[in-house]
Amino acid sequence: MKASRLKVSVNFAITADGKVSTRKKTASGFTSESDKRRFREIRAEADAVMVGVGTLTTDNMSMGVSDPAQQRARKKRGQSPQPLRVVVSASGRFDPKAKIFTQAGAPIVIFSTQAMPERVRSWLAAKADVWLFETSVDLAEMMRILRADYRIRSVICEGGPTLFRSLLEADLVDTLHLTWAPVIFGGREASTLTGLPGEFLPHLVRFKLSSQEVLGGECFLTYRIKRQAKTPAPQAASATRQSPRPPGRSLG
């Protein structure tokens, strides 16, 4: 990995039958406290935390690091006490009452499209940096912006399946953290890691297991993702910053 490119990790918990949520896509809490502790530890390592708007809405996340010891460890590593919070949404529809917008925390950066309603743009401008692409979020360009404008070196994606699938399709994922829980959801309409069953990826994605641990019936796995052969990169889509702040702002 080149030093100029972000390290992108993804963290998911799945059931024994490969589901990440129920059919209704509600937060299920099907893993143990050991997994939740591991989840917090992985989040605390990253410069930025990223989710899709569906996960943000379902889990009503604050996307912060609450443990003072982890905050101190971040500062010792030259990071800010809290990771930058990044949300991706093609529709640009957000709930102003969501926890991320009503509670204090690290700066928020939104990547969306021109489909974002004007009323949302109006109130969101006071809450976050907003970058709008024309019709779809160019994830590679988004990563470039995070690196260049926010000096982010690592980002952890915490869902959901649609965003993970898009990151895989763009060949942007380096590491997958996976918790395999001893429960079964069943259901054809319950999401898998990359969306609904039957929605195939355009190419095979290969993994290499780098670590594993079994604890209390759960299996904690970390995979390195074998990246695709280099092909000429398509011309990047441009994004317009709706709420400009000084460029090069560091969180470290």
Secondary structure as UniProt FT lines:
FT   TURN            3..4
FT   STRAND          7..14
FT   TURN            16..17
FT   TURN            23..24
FT   HELIX           33..45
FT   STRAND          48..52
FT   HELIX           53..59
FT   HELIX           68..76
FT   TURN            77..78
FT   STRAND          84..88
FT   TURN            96..97
FT   HELIX           99..102
FT   STRAND          108..113
FT   TURN            114..115
FT   HELIX           118..124
FT   TURN            125..127
FT   STRAND          129..133
FT   HELIX           139..150
FT   STRAND          154..157
FT   HELIX           161..169
FT   TURN            170..171
FT   STRAND          175..180
FT   TURN            188..189
FT   TURN            193..194
FT   TURN            197..198
FT   STRAND          206..215
FT   TURN            216..217
FT   STRAND          218..226
FT   STRAND          240..241
FT   TURN            247..248
//
